[in-house]
Amino acid sequence: MTPKENVVLGLIQSLGALTLDRLAGLGRMGMFFFYMLRGMFRPPGKFWPVVRQIQFIGTKSFFVIGFTAAFTGMVLGLQGYYTLSKFGSEGLLGSAVALSLIRELGPVLSALMVTGRAGSAICAEIGIMRIDEQIDALECMAIDPYAYLVTPKLLACLICMPLLVSFCDVVGIMGGYVIGVKLLGVSGGAYMDGVESSVVWNDIYMGIVKSFCFAFLMIWISTYKGYYAGVDKGYFGPEEVSRATTNAVVLSSIAILVCDYVVTSILL
C-alpha cells in the first residue's frame, strides 16, 4: 500500500472513530435524560432538596434577571421610540416593547442569565462530586444519584423559570415605560393601552412554553457535563471540571437559541 493510500485510510479511520464517539455521546445523553426523568418517581424524597434548589436557582437569580430586564426594556423603549417616530407611530411603543419581551427577549435572556449564574455552578458542583468519587459512594450505598442529585434541580428549575420569565417581562415593560413616557414624552395611557390591546394569550403561552423548554435544556446539559466530567479521558482533575463547566455554559446557550427558533417556528 502506497504512503498516499495510508494517509487516506488514516483520515477515514479518524473520521469514523470521531463519528462513533459522537454517536456514543448522543446515546449517553439520551440515557441520562431518561434516568433524570425516572428519578422523579424514585426515592429519596424531593421536597426539601427542591426547596433548596428553588432558593438557589430562583431566588438568587432575581437581582440579575431584574437588572438585565430593566436595561433591556429601557433600550427597547429608546430604540423603539426613534424607529416609530419616523412613521409617526409613537403610540405603538407599548405594543412593540411588550411583544418583544414576552415572545422573545424575556424567555431567552432569562434562560441565558440563569445558565450563566446557576447552570455553571450546578455543573461545577456535580463535577467536583464526580472527581471526589462522591457519586460512586452514592451508588455503593444503593442511592440513585440521578434522583438524589439531578431530579431536584430539574423540578426546581421547571418551577422557577416561568416565574423568572414573568418577572423579567414585567420589569422590562416598566423599564420601557420609564424611558418612553417619563423621558421621551409618550402618552402613558397610550403606552399601557398598547400593552393591553396587543398582548394576547398566545403570546404569553409562547413565553411559558419556551421557559419550560429552556429549563429542561439547561439542567439536562449542565448536569450531564458535570456528571461525566473526566469520564471520557479517564482523568479526574480540576481542569476537567473547569472544561466541563465551560462546555456546559456554551452548549446550553447554543441549545437555548436553537430551541427558541424551533419553538417560535412551531407556535408562531
FIBAMAR-401800 format. One record per residue (C-alpha): residue in one letter; x, y, z. Coordinates in Angstrom, 1 decimal. Layout:
BEGIN
resn; px; py; pz
a; X; Y; Z;
...
END
This chain:
BEGIN
resn; px; py; pz
m; 0.0; 0.0; 0.0;
t; 1.4; 3.4; -1.0;
p; 2.0; 6.2; 1.5;
k; -0.8; 8.2; -0.1;
e; -3.2; 5.4; 0.4;
n; -2.1; 5.0; 4.0;
v; -2.8; 8.7; 4.6;
v; -6.3; 8.4; 3.1;
l; -7.1; 5.3; 5.1;
g; -5.9; 7.1; 8.3;
l; -8.1; 10.0; 7.6;
i; -11.1; 7.8; 7.0;
q; -10.4; 5.8; 10.2;
s; -10.1; 9.0; 12.2;
l; -13.4; 10.3; 10.8;
g; -15.1; 7.0; 11.6;
a; -13.7; 7.0; 15.1;
l; -14.9; 10.6; 15.7;
t; -18.4; 9.8; 14.3;
l; -18.7; 6.7; 16.5;
d; -17.6; 8.7; 19.5;
r; -20.1; 11.5; 18.9;
l; -22.9; 8.9; 18.4;
a; -22.0; 7.2; 21.6;
g; -22.1; 10.6; 23.4;
l; -25.6; 11.3; 22.0;
g; -26.8; 7.9; 23.1;
r; -25.4; 8.5; 26.6;
m; -27.1; 11.9; 26.8;
g; -30.4; 10.2; 25.8;
m; -30.0; 7.6; 28.6;
f; -29.1; 10.4; 31.0;
f; -32.3; 12.2; 30.1;
f; -34.3; 9.1; 30.7;
y; -32.7; 8.4; 34.1;
m; -33.2; 12.1; 35.0;
l; -37.0; 11.8; 34.4;
r; -37.1; 8.4; 36.1;
g; -35.7; 9.9; 39.2;
m; -38.9; 11.8; 39.8;
f; -40.6; 8.6; 40.8;
r; -37.7; 7.0; 42.8;
p; -36.5; 7.7; 46.4;
p; -35.1; 9.7; 48.2;
g; -37.8; 12.3; 48.8;
k; -37.6; 15.5; 46.8;
f; -39.4; 18.2; 48.8;
w; -36.6; 19.8; 50.8;
p; -34.0; 19.3; 48.1;
v; -36.3; 21.0; 45.6;
v; -37.0; 23.9; 48.1;
r; -33.2; 24.4; 48.5;
q; -32.7; 24.4; 44.7;
i; -35.6; 26.9; 44.2;
q; -33.8; 29.2; 46.6;
f; -30.6; 28.8; 44.7;
i; -31.8; 28.8; 41.1;
g; -34.8; 31.1; 41.5;
t; -34.4; 33.5; 44.5;
k; -30.8; 34.3; 43.9;
s; -31.4; 35.0; 40.3;
f; -33.9; 37.8; 40.9;
f; -31.4; 40.5; 41.0;
v; -29.5; 39.6; 37.8;
i; -32.8; 39.0; 36.0;
g; -34.3; 42.3; 37.2;
f; -31.2; 44.2; 36.3;
t; -31.0; 42.7; 32.8;
a; -34.7; 43.1; 32.2;
a; -34.8; 46.8; 33.3;
f; -32.0; 47.9; 30.9;
t; -33.3; 45.7; 28.1;
g; -36.7; 47.4; 28.4;
m; -35.1; 50.8; 28.5;
v; -33.1; 50.1; 25.4;
l; -36.2; 48.8; 23.6;
g; -38.1; 51.9; 24.7;
l; -35.3; 54.2; 23.4;
q; -34.7; 52.4; 20.1;
g; -38.4; 51.7; 19.5;
y; -39.3; 55.4; 20.0;
y; -36.8; 56.6; 17.5;
t; -37.8; 53.9; 15.0;
l; -41.6; 54.5; 15.4;
s; -41.2; 58.3; 15.4;
k; -40.1; 58.1; 11.8;
f; -43.6; 56.8; 10.9;
g; -45.5; 59.0; 13.4;
s; -46.4; 55.8; 15.4;
e; -45.0; 56.6; 18.9;
g; -48.3; 55.4; 20.4;
l; -47.4; 51.8; 19.4;
l; -44.3; 51.9; 21.6;
g; -46.0; 49.9; 24.4;
s; -47.0; 47.2; 21.9;
a; -43.5; 46.9; 20.5;
v; -41.8; 46.7; 23.9;
a; -44.3; 44.2; 25.4;
l; -44.4; 41.8; 22.4;
s; -40.6; 41.8; 22.0;
l; -40.2; 41.0; 25.7;
i; -43.0; 38.5; 26.2;
r; -42.4; 36.5; 23.0;
e; -38.7; 36.5; 22.6;
l; -36.3; 38.5; 24.8;
g; -37.9; 37.7; 28.2;
p; -37.5; 33.9; 27.9;
v; -34.2; 34.0; 26.1;
l; -32.4; 36.5; 28.3;
s; -33.8; 34.9; 31.5;
a; -32.6; 31.5; 30.4;
l; -29.1; 32.8; 29.4;
m; -28.7; 34.6; 32.7;
v; -29.8; 31.6; 34.7;
t; -27.5; 29.4; 32.7;
g; -24.5; 31.7; 33.4;
r; -25.3; 32.0; 37.1;
a; -26.9; 28.7; 38.2;
g; -26.1; 26.3; 35.3;
s; -22.4; 26.8; 35.7;
a; -22.5; 26.3; 39.4;
i; -24.6; 23.2; 39.1;
c; -22.2; 21.7; 36.6;
a; -19.2; 22.5; 38.8;
e; -20.9; 21.1; 41.9;
i; -21.6; 17.7; 40.3;
g; -18.3; 17.7; 38.5;
i; -16.5; 18.1; 41.8;
m; -18.6; 15.3; 43.3;
r; -17.5; 13.1; 40.3;
i; -13.8; 13.7; 40.7;
d; -14.0; 13.3; 44.5;
e; -15.8; 9.9; 44.0;
q; -18.9; 11.0; 45.9;
i; -21.1; 9.8; 43.1;
d; -19.5; 6.4; 43.2;
a; -20.1; 6.4; 47.0;
l; -23.9; 7.1; 46.4;
e; -24.0; 4.2; 44.1;
c; -22.3; 2.0; 46.6;
m; -24.9; 3.0; 49.2;
a; -27.7; 2.0; 46.7;
i; -28.8; 5.6; 46.3;
d; -29.9; 6.6; 42.9;
p; -27.5; 9.5; 42.0;
y; -29.9; 10.8; 39.4;
a; -32.8; 11.0; 41.8;
y; -30.6; 12.5; 44.5;
l; -28.6; 15.0; 42.5;
v; -30.3; 15.8; 39.2;
t; -34.0; 15.5; 39.5;
p; -34.4; 18.1; 42.3;
k; -32.6; 20.6; 40.2;
l; -34.9; 19.8; 37.2;
l; -38.1; 20.2; 39.3;
a; -36.9; 23.4; 40.9;
c; -35.9; 24.9; 37.5;
l; -39.2; 24.0; 36.0;
i; -40.9; 25.8; 38.8;
c; -38.6; 28.8; 38.8;
m; -38.1; 29.6; 35.1;
p; -41.8; 30.6; 34.2;
l; -41.8; 32.9; 37.3;
l; -38.4; 34.4; 36.4;
v; -39.6; 35.0; 32.8;
s; -42.8; 36.7; 34.1;
f; -40.7; 38.9; 36.4;
c; -38.4; 39.7; 33.5;
d; -41.3; 40.7; 31.3;
v; -42.9; 43.0; 33.9;
v; -39.7; 44.7; 34.8;
g; -38.8; 45.1; 31.1;
i; -42.1; 46.7; 30.3;
m; -41.8; 49.1; 33.2;
g; -38.3; 50.0; 32.0;
g; -39.7; 50.8; 28.6;
y; -42.4; 52.8; 30.3;
v; -39.9; 54.9; 32.2;
i; -37.9; 55.8; 29.1;
g; -40.8; 56.2; 26.7;
v; -43.2; 58.1; 29.0;
k; -41.1; 59.9; 31.6;
l; -38.1; 60.7; 29.4;
l; -39.4; 60.9; 25.8;
g; -42.9; 62.2; 26.4;
v; -45.0; 59.4; 25.0;
s; -48.5; 59.3; 26.5;
g; -48.7; 57.0; 29.5;
g; -52.2; 56.0; 28.6;
a; -51.3; 55.1; 25.0;
y; -48.3; 53.1; 26.2;
m; -50.3; 51.0; 28.6;
d; -53.3; 50.7; 26.2;
g; -50.9; 49.4; 23.6;
v; -49.6; 46.8; 26.0;
e; -53.1; 45.7; 27.0;
s; -54.5; 45.6; 23.5;
s; -51.6; 43.9; 21.7;
v; -50.7; 41.1; 24.1;
v; -53.0; 38.1; 23.7;
w; -52.9; 34.7; 25.4;
n; -50.9; 33.1; 22.5;
d; -48.0; 35.5; 23.2;
i; -48.0; 34.6; 26.9;
y; -48.4; 30.9; 26.1;
m; -45.4; 31.0; 23.8;
g; -43.2; 32.6; 26.6;
i; -44.4; 29.9; 29.1;
v; -43.6; 27.0; 26.7;
k; -40.2; 28.5; 25.9;
s; -39.4; 28.8; 29.6;
f; -40.2; 25.1; 30.3;
c; -38.1; 24.0; 27.2;
f; -35.2; 26.2; 28.3;
a; -35.3; 24.9; 31.8;
f; -35.1; 21.3; 30.6;
l; -32.2; 22.0; 28.3;
m; -30.2; 24.0; 30.9;
i; -30.5; 21.3; 33.6;
w; -30.0; 18.4; 31.2;
i; -26.8; 19.8; 29.7;
s; -25.4; 21.3; 32.9;
t; -25.9; 18.1; 35.0;
y; -24.8; 15.8; 32.2;
k; -21.5; 17.7; 31.6;
g; -20.8; 17.7; 35.4;
y; -21.8; 14.1; 35.8;
y; -19.4; 12.8; 33.2;
a; -16.6; 15.3; 33.8;
g; -13.3; 13.5; 33.0;
v; -15.0; 10.1; 32.4;
d; -14.1; 10.0; 28.7;
k; -10.4; 10.8; 29.2;
g; -10.2; 8.7; 32.4;
y; -8.5; 11.6; 34.2;
f; -10.4; 13.3; 37.1;
g; -8.8; 16.6; 37.9;
p; -9.8; 20.2; 38.5;
e; -9.1; 21.1; 34.9;
e; -11.7; 18.6; 33.8;
v; -14.3; 20.3; 36.0;
s; -13.4; 23.7; 34.5;
r; -13.6; 22.3; 31.0;
a; -16.9; 20.6; 31.7;
t; -18.3; 23.9; 33.2;
t; -17.2; 25.9; 30.1;
n; -18.7; 23.4; 27.7;
a; -21.9; 23.3; 29.7;
v; -22.5; 27.0; 29.5;
v; -21.6; 27.3; 25.8;
l; -23.6; 24.3; 24.8;
s; -26.6; 25.3; 26.9;
s; -26.6; 28.8; 25.4;
i; -26.4; 27.5; 21.9;
a; -29.2; 24.9; 22.6;
i; -31.4; 27.7; 24.1;
l; -31.0; 29.9; 20.9;
v; -31.7; 26.9; 18.6;
c; -34.7; 25.8; 20.7;
d; -36.0; 29.4; 20.6;
y; -36.1; 29.3; 16.9;
v; -37.7; 25.9; 16.7;
v; -40.4; 26.7; 19.3;
t; -41.1; 30.1; 17.6;
s; -41.4; 28.4; 14.2;
i; -43.9; 25.8; 15.6;
l; -46.1; 28.2; 17.7;
l; -46.0; 31.3; 15.6;
END
